[in-house]
Amino acid sequence: MIKFKNSITKKIHSLSPAQLIVSFYFIAVLIAVSLLSLPVARYEGVDWSFINALFTAVSAVSVTGLTVLNTVETFTVPGIFILAFVLQFGGVGVMAVGTFIWLLLGRKIGLKERRLMMIDQNQSNLSGIVKLIKQILVLILSIELLGSIILGTYFLSYYDTWQEAYFHGFFASVSATTNGGFDITGQSLIPFANDYFVQFIVMILITAGAIGFPVLVEVKEFIVNKNGRFRFSLFTKITSITFACLITFGALAIIILESNAYFKGMNWHESLFYALFQSVTTRSGGLATMDVSEFGISTLLVMCGLMFIGASPSSVGGGIRTTTFALNILFLFHFARGHKNIKIFGREIHEEDIIKSLVVLLLAILICSSAVIVLSVTEEFALIQILFEVCSAFGTTGLSTGITPDLSSIGKFIIICLMFIGRVGLLTFLFILESKQKPPNYRYPVERVIIG
């Protein structure tokens, strides 16, 4: 027994940080499957096959929201609270929750744990990582609590009892802030399609979860700073501007493309809120105020692109992330002008970050293209529906044209893999292949290759 334990310990210590992170997310999925499979969590007669259980668990841990079963018809009240817990766990990340538990137990957080936190939160250095995790947990829980109180109080006019109103407010707040995309209305936010207050609050919560935890921390520090000398980081400037531009572009594109189609005959404010909410939710939210399958192909393609980009790094969302998209655009612009370096906001982008952004984009295109090809063979749906489902899963968004429950077992497994990769992050996923062997200390002669 001791020899077996030592063997397991040795095996764990031999894993790289990226491999450990992926392993922790696998364990989180297994825990989610076990919790959601408890008899108290589900109604009798639900088709809770292993593939459906795994799909739901991965969707919750990756805070995607794609479902093969109707949430409100599948889970009991205790089950919905369990689902909310899993969404919380997946939203802030396994290492953030682990840090919280370590702090409660009074355990010393060592260098290895700090490295794991750094990778899980897409940070580039260890400095202040524990403090950042503490701030993230406090901010997210505070935002969710405030959202629950506001929505719960407002829902008193929708539901018969205060218990039901605050229950719906609580779950809506958790689902929106974690960008989980799950709902307990049975119709996402379609019942609130004409309630702009609910939509406004939900859009704020989605943005808070998707814009990036470091941005929230810096905004908080800016507010409480009294000497007026606070300076936002380059990361916050790039991701905030990119985030705002993507939402604006998405809303305008949807309005223009659907002006003579879905929006025909609507008032300007109806069209604006429909377009704005659908643009915000493509960041990674997954909640919708309408059936997106009613949009035209051109609009769905725009939404595919927005979901493929996804949320910001160190947030609850997936995709290639906003900074990756921004750096690729900046690289193309500067390269076309003959510049070797990217300079912006009085700073120069590190060459390694530019290479990483190109690697992430290329790998994402390869993964999503491969998934589309496989699904086009195994599933009998239109290509645009398959592409939309793939981008939604990869971006951990959760929007769907309605094909998710009808996917084959192979199709569900492909979507499961995409959701999982989208949550752990492409760089972490790529680094599981990292070798601990030292690179060779020799180099070959350099030779140029014709490009283009």
Phi, psi and omega in degrees: 000316180295320179296320179296317180296318179295325179295318178295316180299317179297320180295318180296317181293338180279347181283146176284163178305318180296318179294324177294317179300313179298320178298319179296322178290326174298315179297320178299322178295316179298320177296318179297318178300316181296315182294315182287343179271357177299139180305327182288343185273342187231155174282154178290147176088359179285139179285080184262063177287168183299317182295323177291321178295315179296317180300313181295318181295314179294320178299324180284314180295323179274003183044053179266300179104355173292134184227143175262351179228150177289121187302310185291335179270348183262315188255140174284179178301312175301323179296322179291323176294322176296317179299319178297322178296316180296320177299318179297316180299313181288327184294309183277346178100149184295325183285330177294316177294319178299320178298317179300316180293317179300318181295321178296323181278354180074021182280142178287132181266112185272186183296319182294318178296322179294323177295321178296317177300317181300315181290318181297327182260012178057036178269157184260350178212164184276344186300121175072018186292321180293318178299319179299316181299317178300315180295321179299311181299315180295316182296311183297314179296323178293317179297317180295319179297314179297318178297320179297318181293314181296309182292318180300316179295318180293325182288354177300334179276350181260327187244158188288325183239156179291330178297316180293320181297312182286333174296313178293322178296319179298310184291321179298321180293315179295315182296320181286315183293321177277359184058034184290326177079355177282153177219157178240020173268340184086353182221028184056230179255018178301323176299342180249027183299332180251010179256097186289335179293312179299316180298319181297314180296316181295321178296321177296317180295317177300314180297319180299322180282331189262341187284344178115129181300318179300327178295316178299318180296316180293322177298319178297317180293325177295320181293317183276347180292130186252344183271353175073015182253016183289140179235124178289145180287163178298322178302312181297319180296312182294311186290324180292315179294316179297317179301312181295319180296319180294318178295316180296313179299315181299315181296314180296318180297316180296317179299313182294313184290331183254008183299326179253015180235257184297324183272000183297126179089355179277156172290159183299322182288329176294312179299318182298312183288323175300312183292316182295316181294316180295328177290316179296317185291339177288347176297332175157006187291309177086341176281151183218150178259008181199171175276107186294343178293346178279351176285158177285168183299318181299319179293318179297325178294320176299316180294326176300315179298318180294319178291325178298321177291313174077209186266192179272161174297156180054050177223190179274353188262174180243213182085188177284344177085152187297319181293326176298314178298315182297315181294325177294317178295316179296322179296315179299316181297312182290323179295319179297330180271002176083016180267139179271338183241151177260118178243130181205140180053038178072016180227159177247130181289134179296138182301324180296324179293325177294315179298316179300319181295322178291320179297314181299315180298313181297314181296320179297317179297317180296315182295311183292322178297317179298319179296318179297318180297313181296315181293329178292339177272318186273339184245148180256060178235164178296150183301322181294325177293319179294314179300318180297317180295319180295312180295323179294318179290315181295322178277004185046046183271304178102357175286151181206151175274005175104008184268349187306310182296338184263006178292148175287173179299321177295316179299317178297321180294321178298316180294322176301314180298318180296317179297318181295314179297319179299326181282314183287338180097143185293321180294318177298317178299319181291323184284356175291344177270000184299136179263144178275356179291141179291141178295150181299146182266028177228160179226153177267163175301142182273135178224137181283150179237138179292128181240143176083000000 
